[in-house]
Amino acid sequence: MPASWKVVKTADPSTGSVVAPGQTITYTLTATHVAGVSPTQVVVTDDLSDVVNNAAWGDDTTVAAGDQATYDPDTHVLTWTIGRLDSTDTLHYTVTVNKAAVDVVLRNHATGGTTGPCVTGCSTQHVVPRFDKTFGTVAQHTVGGAWTGTWDVTYVLSVHNPSDQPLTYTLSDTPAFPGDVTVHGATVTSAQNQPDGSTSSTQITGLANSWQGAPDNTLSVIGGRSIPAGSSDIYTVVVNASVPPQPAAPDCGQGPGHGFYNAATAAFGDVSFDDNACGPIPSLPAANIAKTVHSLHQNADGSWTIPYDLVETDPDSTLATAYDLSDTLHFDGGLTVT
């Protein structure tokens, strides 16, 4: 009876999984003698062209005695030659996802030939999605055109699925503002399932998520979200906070506790992607106070009336300001104020 054999391929993490930059993927090829005489010089190939463009070849193949595995760095094809296949032989090898890999899919394909076809897991893929957080704007919160004394700080979070299958993730947002900044709450709106290349901020699926808590609390933006293949989800997070007139740590660049620093995490199962964004905390413009006195006039009872005008001017036309105003009289000791 002619030789008959088959090839099965597996991966750890399993095919279809999300992987992170720096993570190692282990592949296993298993050749099994099915029927007939034991085949010799069995050749199995695995094309890694769409893997090693975003991952490093591990150069750590392990095979049974009498077998040989050769990786060609030019063609990116791994060739496994089995001297004699009496029962089952295995080949193990690894790759490590590049640190700079983002928004990519790692794909490879194994081939066993006509008498030993690859029957299971022949093609594998692993996904490195993209997750970005950017600082948007900081603006004074107004109601009816009047400043309430609080600030609205806006961030944009985007998740992109580059693969041809849905992915599921949860998304959280954690502001880490300075201690003299008080967080009052946050709201989220979303534009989900945007096609590749879209920059639209149209709200397709509404998401209202109010949040109260201290700056070290975490806002759960969304959980168990299934993002379709080749799609983007865009979230706009607006954090409302009170800021002292002269904040202690207004500038970014020193991590949490400085500026409007905000971190976020997108978790795809047990693989997480973190990003942060920061914007400077504005200082209120100093109000200009002008005081003038009008003409004195004596009343019929002999007392005097002294009229003053105090005028506050905001020097910044783009920002409202806040101020405390007091007026202290420094009259001669012989005068009595009634």
C-alpha positions in Angstrom: 0.0 0.0 0.0 1.4 3.4 -0.9 2.4 5.7 2.0 -0.2 8.1 3.4 0.4 10.7 6.0 -1.1 14.0 7.2 0.0 17.3 8.9 -1.7 19.2 11.6 -0.6 22.7 12.8 -1.2 24.4 16.1 -0.1 27.6 17.7 0.2 29.0 21.2 -1.5 31.4 21.7 -4.1 29.7 19.4 -4.8 31.0 15.9 -7.1 34.1 15.9 -5.7 35.4 19.2 -4.6 38.9 19.9 -0.9 39.2 20.7 1.1 42.1 22.0 4.4 43.5 20.8 7.3 41.6 22.4 5.1 38.5 22.9 6.4 35.0 21.7 4.3 32.7 19.6 5.0 29.0 19.5 4.1 27.0 16.5 3.9 23.2 16.3 3.7 21.0 13.2 2.7 17.4 13.7 3.2 14.8 10.9 1.4 11.5 11.4 1.7 8.3 9.4 -1.8 7.3 8.3 -1.5 4.1 6.2 0.8 2.2 3.9 4.5 1.9 4.1 6.4 4.4 6.2 7.2 7.3 4.0 10.8 8.6 3.8 12.2 12.1 3.0 8.8 13.6 3.8 8.9 17.4 3.2 6.7 19.9 5.0 6.9 23.6 4.3 5.7 26.6 6.3 5.6 30.0 4.6 6.4 32.7 7.2 6.5 35.7 4.8 3.6 37.4 6.5 4.9 36.7 10.0 8.6 37.8 9.9 7.7 41.1 8.4 6.4 42.0 11.9 8.1 39.4 14.1 11.6 38.0 14.7 12.4 34.4 13.7 13.3 32.5 16.9 16.0 30.3 15.3 15.1 27.6 17.8 13.5 24.7 15.8 13.3 21.4 17.6 12.9 18.1 15.6 13.3 14.4 16.1 16.5 12.6 15.4 16.9 12.0 11.7 14.8 15.0 10.8 16.0 18.4 9.5 14.5 21.9 9.7 15.9 24.7 7.6 14.7 28.3 7.6 15.5 30.4 4.5 15.9 34.1 5.5 15.4 35.2 1.9 12.2 33.3 1.0 11.0 33.2 4.6 10.1 29.5 4.1 10.7 26.9 6.8 11.4 23.4 5.3 11.0 20.4 7.5 12.4 17.1 6.1 11.5 13.9 7.9 13.9 11.1 7.3 11.4 8.3 8.0 7.9 8.7 9.3 6.9 5.6 11.2 4.2 7.1 13.5 4.3 10.7 14.6 6.9 13.4 14.4 6.7 17.0 15.6 8.5 20.3 14.8 8.4 23.3 17.2 9.6 26.8 16.5 8.9 30.3 17.8 8.7 33.9 16.6 8.6 37.1 18.8 6.4 40.0 17.8 8.3 43.1 17.0 8.2 45.9 19.7 7.1 48.3 17.0 4.4 46.1 15.5 0.9 47.7 15.6 -2.2 47.4 13.6 -1.0 44.2 11.8 -2.0 40.5 11.3 0.7 37.8 11.4 -0.3 35.0 8.9 1.5 31.8 7.9 0.6 28.7 5.9 1.9 25.1 6.1 1.8 22.6 3.2 2.4 18.9 3.4 2.1 17.8 -0.2 -0.5 15.6 -2.1 0.2 12.4 -0.1 0.5 14.2 3.2 -1.8 17.2 3.1 -2.1 19.6 6.0 -5.6 18.9 7.3 -6.0 21.1 10.4 -4.8 24.6 11.3 -2.8 24.8 8.2 -3.2 28.6 8.1 -2.8 30.6 11.3 -3.2 34.2 12.1 -2.4 36.4 15.2 -3.7 40.0 15.5 -1.9 43.1 16.9 -4.7 45.7 17.0 -4.2 49.4 17.3 -5.2 51.4 20.4 -4.6 55.1 20.6 -5.4 57.8 23.1 -5.0 61.5 22.2 -5.6 64.7 24.1 -8.3 66.9 22.6 -9.2 70.2 24.2 -9.6 71.9 27.5 -12.5 74.4 27.8 -14.4 76.2 30.4 -17.7 74.5 31.1 -20.5 77.0 30.5 -24.3 76.9 31.2 -26.4 79.5 29.5 -23.2 81.3 28.3 -21.9 81.7 31.9 -18.8 79.9 33.2 -19.7 77.5 36.0 -16.1 77.5 37.4 -15.3 74.0 36.1 -13.3 72.8 33.1 -14.1 70.2 30.4 -11.1 68.1 29.4 -11.6 66.1 26.2 -9.7 63.0 25.1 -10.2 60.7 22.1 -9.8 56.9 22.3 -9.7 54.8 19.2 -9.6 51.0 18.7 -8.9 49.5 15.3 -9.3 45.8 14.2 -7.0 45.1 11.2 -8.1 41.4 10.9 -10.7 39.6 9.0 -12.6 38.4 12.1 -14.3 40.2 15.0 -12.4 40.9 18.2 -13.8 41.5 21.7 -12.4 44.0 24.1 -13.1 46.1 27.2 -12.0 49.8 27.5 -11.3 51.8 30.7 -10.0 55.3 31.3 -8.2 56.6 34.4 -7.4 60.2 34.9 -4.4 60.9 37.1 -4.7 64.7 37.7 -2.7 66.6 40.4 -4.0 66.5 43.9 -5.3 70.0 43.8 -7.6 69.2 40.9 -11.1 67.9 41.8 -12.8 65.5 39.3 -16.5 65.8 39.2 -17.5 63.3 36.6 -17.1 62.2 32.9 -19.3 61.5 29.9 -18.6 59.3 26.9 -19.9 59.4 23.4 -19.0 56.8 20.8 -18.7 56.3 17.0 -18.5 52.6 16.6 -18.0 50.4 13.6 -16.3 53.0 11.4 -14.9 51.6 8.2 -11.1 51.5 7.5 -9.7 55.0 7.0 -12.8 56.8 8.4 -12.2 59.9 10.5 -15.9 60.5 11.0 -17.0 61.5 14.5 -20.7 60.8 13.8 -22.3 59.2 16.8 -23.5 55.9 15.4 -24.1 54.1 18.7 -24.8 56.2 21.7 -23.0 55.5 24.9 -23.7 57.7 28.0 -21.5 56.8 30.9 -21.6 59.2 33.9 -18.8 58.8 36.4 -18.2 60.2 39.8 -15.1 59.7 41.8 -11.6 60.7 42.8 -8.9 61.1 40.2 -7.6 57.6 40.9 -10.9 56.0 40.1 -11.3 54.2 36.8 -14.1 55.0 34.3 -15.4 51.8 32.6 -16.0 53.0 29.1 -17.3 49.8 27.6 -17.1 46.1 28.3 -17.5 43.1 26.0 -17.5 45.1 22.9 -17.2 43.0 19.7 -15.6 45.1 17.0 -16.2 43.9 13.5 -13.4 43.0 11.1 -11.6 45.9 9.5 -13.4 48.5 11.7 -12.6 51.3 14.1 -14.3 52.3 17.3 -13.9 56.0 18.4 -14.7 57.2 21.9 -14.8 60.8 23.1 -14.3 61.1 26.8 -15.0 64.5 28.5 -13.8 64.8 32.1 -15.2 67.7 34.2 -13.0 69.1 36.9 -12.3 72.1 39.1 -8.9 73.7 39.0 -7.4 76.2 41.5 -6.5 79.6 40.0 -2.8 78.8 40.1 -2.5 75.0 39.9 0.6 73.4 41.5 1.6 71.0 38.7 0.1 72.4 35.4 2.7 71.1 32.9 2.9 67.7 31.3 6.0 65.6 30.7 6.5 64.1 34.2 3.8 61.4 34.1 0.8 61.0 36.5 0.0 63.9 38.8 1.2 66.5 36.3 -1.1 68.3 33.9 -4.3 66.8 32.7 -2.6 63.3 32.6 -5.0 60.5 31.6 -4.3 56.8 31.0 -6.4 54.2 29.3 -6.4 50.5 28.7 -7.9 48.3 26.0 -8.0 44.7 27.1 -8.5 41.9 24.6 -8.9 39.0 27.0 -5.6 38.7 28.9 -3.7 40.9 26.5 -3.8 44.6 27.2 -2.7 47.7 25.4 -2.1 50.9 27.3 -1.8 54.5 26.2 -1.9 57.9 27.8 -2.4 61.5 26.9 -1.8 64.8 28.6 -2.7 68.5 28.2 -1.5 71.5 30.2 -3.7 72.9 32.9 -4.5 76.5 32.2 -4.1 79.3 34.7 -6.8 81.9 35.0 -5.9 85.3 33.7 -5.4 87.8 36.5 -8.3 90.3 36.7 -7.5 94.0 36.3 -9.2 96.1 38.9 -9.6 99.8 38.5 -11.0 102.0 41.3 -12.1 105.6 40.9 -13.7 108.2 43.2 -16.3 110.7 42.2 -16.9 114.2 43.4 -17.6 114.4 47.1 -20.8 116.1 48.3 -21.9 117.1 51.8 -25.3 116.0 53.0 -27.8 118.2 54.9 -26.9 116.6 58.2 -23.2 117.6 57.8 -22.0 114.1 56.7 -20.3 113.4 53.5 -21.0 110.9 50.7 -18.0 109.5 48.8 -18.9 107.4 45.8 -16.4 104.9 44.4 -16.5 102.8 41.2 -14.7 99.5 41.0 -14.4 98.0 37.5 -13.0 94.5 36.9 -11.6 93.8 33.4 -10.8 90.3 32.1 -7.6 90.7 30.0 -8.2 87.4 28.1 -11.0 87.5 25.6 -10.9 83.6 25.3 -11.2 82.7 29.0 -13.4 83.8 31.8 -11.7 84.5 35.0 -12.6 84.4 38.7 -11.7 86.8 41.5 -12.3 87.8 45.1 -13.0 91.5 45.7 -12.7 93.4 48.9 -12.5 97.1 49.7 -10.7 98.4 52.7 -11.1 102.0 53.9 -8.0 103.7 55.3 -9.5 107.0 56.5 -8.0 109.3 59.0 -8.7 108.3 62.6 -10.9 111.4 63.1 -13.4 110.2 60.5 -16.4 108.0 61.4 -17.9 105.7 58.7 -21.6 105.2 59.0 
